[in-house]
Amino acid sequence: MAIYLDHAATTPVRREVVDAMLPYLLEHWGNPSSGHAFGRAARQGLDEAHERLAASLGAEAREIVLTSGGTEANNLALKGVAWASKARGHRIVTTAIEHHAVGHSLRYLEKFGFETIELPVDRYGRVDPDELEAAIDDRTILVSVMLANNEVGTIQPIREIAERVHRHRGILLHVDAVQAAPYLPIDMAGLDADLLSIAAHKFEGPKGVGALFVRHGTHLLGQQQGGAQERHRRAGTENVAAAVGMAVAYDLARAEQAETVERLGVLRERLAAPILAVPGVELTGHPRDRLPGILSIIARDTDGTSVSQALDLEGIAVATGSACTTGSPEPSHVLAAMGYPDEEARGALRMSLGRTTTDAEIETAAVAIPRSLAMLRLGALAIAADPLGQAGPADRQRGIAARA
Ligand SMILES: Cc1ncc(COP(=O)(O)O)c(C=O)c1O
């Protein structure tokens, strides 16, 4: 049986979610904008999805904009605020470890005269709220900080950050909560953020659907023109079944959150202990303030791609970095910002557990992963010690022992 330890990339859709979606694919398939009975049935499902998702987030239904996922939610938040606030200023403050859906949106906005200030992070991937506040000036319109990082799992001190941002009148705070949503209790009534992004496929909902929370009264310019859907903030016929699925998936995730977080925390530690005991292996990210399911490491003298390929052959799915950077030769911008040189970042591996991860899977992985890491590391050291393969086995062993 294959073992899936890549839940930060995506999660399987749960049965209850599929069951809730099916009637909107097979029976109530009308266009929710149509005035007839077919349309009204679809509209009802769509309205209920807005309401249910809003209730789980401590928001109002009108504050939820459905999108095609986390990437679009982030694009809409940044570009929508930037263009709507252009007359007030052009500076946007962010961090060096954001997902590319934020980072690359900002690079795009720079082409139109917006200025981005990218804050550094510490060795654990945390932003200093004092440094963040110092970067805010009277031309600043927006601050965008992720709630938890997708590569190393580090959680940001978001309440402190929100408090600093809102000391300055008129500056908006966007939070990318895509990775955090399944595990941290998000309550928009208590969290002082103006915009917040989520994506259903990270919490056992369908792919290709997400939401942007936009606090009532926030000025946002829609980035997709056409019909009047989503209160003019996102044109295009809504994917009703996906919206229903997302609302159900998030509701279930919230209801089971405390239990899931506790169980995953225990399983992660069980997996971490033998892996971190392998010589040359180090934990990346914050030792405590991290998502419960993410175990990210650097294994010196190996490369993550070789390890993940070897594990794939054994039926264990892990990631070298985030899914979006796999296959790209660029080293992780997150690890670089945390101070890891390229040659160390090459050895990055991310194992991410999810609600459906079992004790038996972790028991197997806790043997197989350290074994692969140790073997590949020894192989790499042997090649480094004797690149032309001229030494005898005893010499090679001595070379490895000297380096290990
Ligand atoms: C932190 C973060 N933001 C945004 C995204 C993009 O979300 P989506 O895949 O739904 O476009 C991801 C996906 O991995 C993510 O982890």
PDBQT file of the ligand as one rigid body, heavy atoms in Angstrom, charges set to zero:
ROOT
HETATM    1  C1  LIG A 501       0.575  29.067   1.301  1.00  0.00    +0.000 C 
HETATM    2  C2  LIG A 501      -0.044  28.798  -0.027  1.00  0.00    +0.000 A 
HETATM    3  N1  LIG A 501      -0.625  29.796  -0.704  1.00  0.00    +0.000 NA
HETATM    4  C3  LIG A 501      -1.199  29.605  -1.903  1.00  0.00    +0.000 A 
HETATM    5  C4  LIG A 501      -1.219  28.363  -2.492  1.00  0.00    +0.000 A 
HETATM    6  C5  LIG A 501      -1.869  28.183  -3.838  1.00  0.00    +0.000 C 
HETATM    7  O1  LIG A 501      -3.110  27.539  -3.705  1.00  0.00    +0.000 OA
HETATM    8  P1  LIG A 501      -3.772  26.756  -4.949  1.00  0.00    +0.000 P 
HETATM    9  O2  LIG A 501      -2.969  25.531  -5.153  1.00  0.00    +0.000 OA
HETATM   10  O3  LIG A 501      -5.166  26.450  -4.476  1.00  0.00    +0.000 OA
HETATM   11  O4  LIG A 501      -3.770  27.667  -6.097  1.00  0.00    +0.000 OA
HETATM   12  C6  LIG A 501      -0.619  27.280  -1.833  1.00  0.00    +0.000 A 
HETATM   13  C7  LIG A 501      -0.573  25.934  -2.460  1.00  0.00    +0.000 C 
HETATM   14  O5  LIG A 501       0.259  25.133  -2.150  1.00  0.00    +0.000 OA
HETATM   15  C8  LIG A 501      -0.029  27.502  -0.556  1.00  0.00    +0.000 A 
HETATM   16  O6  LIG A 501       0.539  26.512   0.122  1.00  0.00    +0.000 OA
ENDROOT
TORSDOF 0
